[in-house]
Structure formats: C-alpha cells, structure tokens
Amino acid sequence: MQIKDLKHLGVSQDTIDKYYVDIGQIIGSDEFAKHIPGTDHRERTVDRLITSKFSFGSNANILYTLMKRYVKVECPNCQTNMLFSGGGGSGGYQSTNYRCETCKTKINLTLPHDGISVIGEKD
C-alpha cells in the first residue's frame, strides 16, 4: 500500500503525519529509478541518506554498502584495522568479511538487513 492510498481508506492527514516512513526504502527506490550509467543506486542512496542528516535504518539494499563504508573492525589478535574483503547476503541477513593484513586473521560479521541504525542530527 502506498501512503496516498491511506486517504482512500478514510485516514486523516493528521493521522498520516504522525507516522514515520522508511526513508531508506523511498530514497533507494528513487535512486534505482534514475538509471544513471556507471553508478550504483545503493551507493547513491547511502550518499543521500548520510548527507540528509536524518536518522535512518538499514534495509536489504543498503546494509552491505553501509558495512563496507562505515563498519571498522579491529583485529582481536594484533589490534590493527582489518580490511573489508567482501561479503553477501540472502534470507534476511547480510555477511561481510574482514581480513587482517598483519596476522592474516579473518572475521565474518552477519547482521539482519535492518541491523544498523544511523542517528541523524536533524531528529
């Protein structure tokens, strides 16, 4: 159901205005529809969300990009920063892999698609 459909069900605008929407889903759909060659709609979505300074949560489309860009892992063995080395997801979960260039330790982090919340300064 779309937000505009709520009015057809007799829901007042005052009631609609009290609820939050999934900004990540909406911006992601908008970016996907643009079809900009040579760019990834998920990267553009995260760019828009971060620069908006509003709070948002991850979803299946952007969790990988958020983890790749912003989740920094310290090696538990030698305390150096580990490097992002890939990942993938399905069934409601996303895994990302990190490796330590110093001692060769490998770590896999698995989160549900809605596993990251970003608190913006505008909220």
BELBEL-V193780 format. One line per field, one symbol per residue. psi: psi as a letter, one per 20 degrees, with the letter a starting at -180 (. if undefined). Layout:
BEGIN
psi: ???
END
This chain:
BEGIN
psi: qqghhhhijjpqhgggiiqqrnhggghghghhihloqjrphhghggggggihjqqrqrahhigggggggioppppigjkrpqppjaarqrkjqpqqqqqphgjjqqqpppqqhkipppoqii.
END
